[in-house]
Each structure stands twice: as C-alpha cells, then as structure tokens.
Amino acid sequence: MREEHIPKIFSSLCFESYRICKIIGEEAGGTAVAVQYVAYSAESFEKYNTEFAPRLQAEHQERFGTSAAAYRTTLEIIEEGHLVDG
C-alpha cells in the first residue's frame, strides 16, 4: 500500500495528504484499515475520479480480488483545527 498504491494515487497530483487509520473493533480476525485522502479541491477530486480512479481501482481488484474490500466514501471537510498549546 505505502510503497506502491499510495504513490500512484499521489502521482495524479490531485491530493495533498493522506492518513492510514486502524479500524477499531473489527472482529473479522485480521487488521482492517481505512485510508483517507485529502484532495486539493473538488475539481482535483473530480479529475482524479475521471482520469485516474478507474485504472487504479481495476489494478487493486486484480491484485487483491475479494481478499481486500474497498469502500469509497466522499466527505467534505467543513472545519479543521489543531490544538495549540498556550
């Protein structure tokens, strides 16, 4: 994921950051993770979906088949903040 898939997504130049999070409470016996990408803009995200996503999703399906589920959800950031010591 980190060595291959994420760099391919970033080569689209549509995203500014990503997070990999462990899903807490999964009982399927393995480790489940969620990967969250932050696009530069709605236009960048649309470009990614149109020009890059179909090929990358097909590659993912070919490589992992049903052994790795992929769920896609689009979120709009309403507010973001960081705690500042002061």
Residue pairs with C-beta under 8 A, 6 or more apart in sequence:
1 20
1 35
2 20
5 56
5 59
5 60
6 18
6 35
8 56
8 59
9 15
9 18
9 37
9 48
9 52
9 56
10 18
12 47
12 48
12 51
12 52
13 44
14 39
14 40
14 44
14 45
14 47
14 48
14 52
15 37
15 38
15 39
15 40
15 44
15 48
16 38
16 39
16 40
17 37
17 38
18 35
18 36
18 37
18 38
19 35
19 36
20 33
20 34
20 35
21 33
21 34
21 35
21 36
22 31
22 32
22 33
23 32
23 33
23 34
26 32
38 77
39 45
39 48
45 74
57 70
60 68
60 70
